[in-house]
Amino acid sequence: MHNVTSFSFGGKIFDTLYVTASSLGLNEEEKKVFSFAGSLFDVNTGVKGVAGNYITK
């Protein structure tokens, strides 16, 4: 995968890994080679993430 921009666990029990990839800066030929650039992926990893801590006032 080319140009991974972010990843985070999600889903009801945080067992899905979401990964985003950017197509920013790719020319037309590179977009053909990296056809999944600009996409969102969900990956079942077999492990669980944890909920984030949010600060509220």
C-alpha positions as a LaTeX table, in Angstrom:
\begin{tabular}{lrrr}
\hline
Residue & $x$ (\AA) & $y$ (\AA) & $z$ (\AA) \\
\hline
Met1 & 0.00 & 0.00 & 0.00 \\
His2 & 1.29 & 3.46 & $-0.88$ \\
Asn3 & 0.86 & 6.70 & 1.12 \\
Val4 & $-0.77$ & 5.34 & 4.28 \\
Thr5 & $-2.14$ & 8.41 & 6.07 \\
Ser6 & $-3.81$ & 7.10 & 9.21 \\
Phe7 & $-5.01$ & 4.03 & 11.02 \\
Ser8 & $-7.30$ & 3.41 & 13.98 \\
Phe9 & $-9.14$ & 0.55 & 15.65 \\
Gly10 & $-12.93$ & 0.75 & 15.56 \\
Gly11 & $-16.09$ & $-1.29$ & 15.51 \\
Lys12 & $-18.29$ & $-2.28$ & 18.43 \\
Ile13 & $-15.45$ & $-4.05$ & 20.24 \\
Phe14 & $-12.48$ & $-2.30$ & 18.57 \\
Asp15 & $-11.52$ & $-5.40$ & 16.60 \\
Thr16 & $-11.43$ & $-3.77$ & 13.16 \\
Leu17 & $-8.41$ & $-1.78$ & 12.02 \\
Tyr18 & $-9.32$ & 1.07 & 9.66 \\
Val19 & $-6.55$ & 2.32 & 7.37 \\
Thr20 & $-6.66$ & 5.30 & 5.00 \\
Ala21 & $-4.36$ & 5.91 & 2.04 \\
Ser22 & $-3.84$ & 9.15 & 0.12 \\
Ser23 & $-3.64$ & 9.77 & $-3.61$ \\
Leu24 & $-2.44$ & 13.34 & $-3.06$ \\
Gly25 & 0.62 & 14.15 & $-5.14$ \\
Leu26 & 0.39 & 11.08 & $-7.38$ \\
Asn27 & 0.53 & 11.60 & $-11.14$ \\
Glu28 & $-1.78$ & 9.69 & $-13.50$ \\
Glu29 & 0.71 & 6.85 & $-14.04$ \\
Glu30 & 1.25 & 6.42 & $-10.29$ \\
Lys31 & $-2.54$ & 6.39 & $-9.74$ \\
Lys32 & $-2.74$ & 3.45 & $-12.15$ \\
Val33 & 0.04 & 1.58 & $-10.32$ \\
Phe34 & $-1.32$ & 2.42 & $-6.85$ \\
Ser35 & $-4.99$ & 2.02 & $-7.72$ \\
Phe36 & $-6.05$ & 1.76 & $-4.07$ \\
Ala37 & $-4.58$ & 5.17 & $-3.17$ \\
Gly38 & $-7.34$ & 7.40 & $-1.78$ \\
Ser39 & $-9.15$ & 4.43 & $-0.25$ \\
Leu40 & $-10.38$ & 3.34 & 3.16 \\
Phe41 & $-9.60$ & $-0.23$ & 4.21 \\
Asp42 & $-10.97$ & $-2.32$ & 7.04 \\
Val43 & $-8.72$ & $-5.11$ & 8.29 \\
Asn44 & $-9.63$ & $-7.93$ & 10.65 \\
Thr45 & $-6.41$ & $-8.39$ & 12.61 \\
Gly46 & $-7.48$ & $-10.89$ & 15.26 \\
Val47 & $-6.54$ & $-8.42$ & 18.00 \\
Lys48 & $-8.47$ & $-5.65$ & 19.75 \\
Gly49 & $-7.59$ & $-2.01$ & 20.16 \\
Val50 & $-8.62$ & 0.10 & 23.13 \\
Ala51 & $-10.98$ & 3.03 & 23.41 \\
Gly52 & $-9.35$ & 6.46 & 23.36 \\
Asn53 & $-9.35$ & 8.80 & 26.33 \\
Tyr54 & $-11.24$ & 11.99 & 25.66 \\
Ile55 & $-10.95$ & 15.14 & 27.73 \\
Thr56 & $-14.22$ & 16.95 & 28.27 \\
Lys57 & $-15.00$ & 20.01 & 30.33 \\
\hline
\end{tabular}
